[in-house]
Amino acid sequence: MENLLHTHKTFEKVVYINTKINNREFEDCIFKNCDFSNSDFSNNTFIDCEFIDCNLTLTQLAGTSLKTIHFKNCKLLGIQFSSCTDFLFSVSFQDCVLDYSAFANKKMPKTRFNSCSLKEVSFIGTNLTNSIFENCNLDNAVFNDTQLAAVDFRTAYNFKIDPEFNPMKKAKFSTQGIVGLLDKYDIKIE
């Protein structure tokens, strides 16, 4: 990964723990079974890349561009996605652990979260319009001033969302999910 520009490459079983990898561009690359935990990936650009079975726990992404990036079966604990560049920010997640991460103030409409753990994730000020949380655990995730119009929460669970502080016109919920919208009223639904 010493080159500044990487295109159409597959990086497999790369272990860069506590390492700085800055000012690089990766386009149409695949990362498989890599461990980048506690590393500094600041000011990099990733375009049309895929991360599969990777550990990116506590990786720093300040000023990094994530443009159409798919994460599959990755460990992404404590990632501050809010520090990524806003321009063309586009991510999707399948079978990932994103606990304690932050997407504060990100514009990420139509984002797909499929079978992910999102415990204590911050979505403060985030635009999630038309996003999908399919079979996701949102235990203690924070939604405040979050744009939730037409978001699909039908199979999501453990969420607590205050409709007074989060615009959610046409959002979709299951009957069981209604409890997460009424939590602040401390009422019993049987």
N, C-alpha and C positions, 0 to 999 in steps of 0.2 A: 504493500500500500504506500510505497514511497513516492510513486508518481503523483503528480498533481491532478491528472485527469484519467479516469477509468471508465471505459465504456464496454458494455456487453461482456462483463466478466463475472465469474462465479468465485466467491471467496468461501472456502469450506474449512471448518474446524480451526479458524483463526482465533488465537487467544491473545488479546491485547487488554489486559487488566491494568487499571491505573495508568493508562497511556494517553498521551496527547496526539490527536490526529486532527490537524486543523488546516483550513484553507485548501481543501481537496474537493473535487467534483466527481460524483459517481452517477453515471447514467445507464439505465437498463441493466443494473447489476443485481445479482442474487447473493445473499449472505446466508449460509447454512451452517447450523451448529457452531456458531461463533460466540465467544465470550468477550464482550466489551464493557463489562461491569466496572463502575467507578472511573470510567475514562472521560476524556474531554474531547467531544466532537464539535466544538464550537466553530462557527463560521464555515461549515462545510455545506455543500449542495448535493442533495440526493434527488434524482429525477427518475420516475418510473422504476423504482427498486423494490425488491422483496426481501424481507427478513424472515427466515424460517428456523424455528427451534433455536433462537438466539437469546442470550442473556445481556440485556442492556440496563440492568439495575443501576440507578443513580448516575447514569451517563449524562453529562452536561451537553446541552444543545443550544447554547446562547448564540443567536444570530445564524442558526442553521436553517437551511431551506429544505422542507420536506414536501416535494411536489409529486403527488400520486404515489404514495408509499403504502405497501401492504405488509402488515405484521401478522404472522401466523405462528401460533404456539410459542410466543415469546414472553419472556419475563421482563417487564418494563416498570419495575417498582420505583416510585419516587421521581419519575421523569417530569421535568418542568417544560412541557410542551408549550406553555405560555411564553417562553423565552425564544421560541423559534420565529423566524421571519414570517410575516403575515402573507406576503405576496404568493399567490397560488398554493397556499397551504392546503394539502389534501392527504388524508390518511384513512386507513381502514384497519380493523382489528378482528382476528378470528382466533378463538381459544387462547387469549392472552391474559396475563395477570398484570393489571395496571394500577394496583393498589397504591394509594398515597401520591398519585401523580396529579398534575394540574394542567387544565386547559383554559384557565382564566382568560377572558376577553378574546378568545380565538373565534374567528369566523370559520365555521366548519359545517355548513349545511350539507345534508345528504350523507353524513358520515355513518358508516355501518360498524356496529359493535356486535359481534356474534359470539355467544358463549364465553363472555369475558368476566373476569372479576374486577370490579371498579370500586372497591371499598375505599371510602374516605377520599375519593377523587373530587377535585374542585372544578366545578363548571360555572363559577361566578362570572357573570357578564358574557357568557359564551353564546354564540348563535348556533343552535343545533337544529334549525328548521329542517323538517323532512328527514331527520336522522332515524335510525333504527337501533334499538337496544333489544336484540333477540337473545332470550335466555341469559340475561346478564344480572349479576349480583351487584346492586347499587347500595349496599349497606353503608349508611352514613355518608354517602356522596352528597356534596353541597351544591344545591341549585339556588341561586339568588340572582335576580335580574337576568335570568337565562331565557333566551328565545326558544320556546319549545313548540312552536306552531307545527302541527301535523307530525309530531314525533310519535313513533310507534313504541309504546311501552307495554304492549299486550302480554309479552312473555317475560318481561323484566320483573325482578322481585327485590324486596327489602328497601325500596326507595321511600323517601319522605320528601314530598314536594309541596310547597305552599303556593296554591294557585293565585293568591293575592300578589305575590312578588315575582311571578314567572308567567309571562304571556304564553298561553298554551291552546290557542284556538285550533280546533280540529285534531288535537292530540288524541291518540288511541290508547285505551287502557282496558284491561280485563276486569271482570267483576271483582275478583280478588284484589286487584291493584288499587281499587278505590280507597281502601284503607290507608294507603300511603299518601293520599291527598287530604285526608281528614285528621291526620295524626295530631296536629296542633290543638285540636278541639277536645282531645282526651275523652272521646266518646267510644262506646262499645258497639260494635256491629256484629250481629250474630246471624 
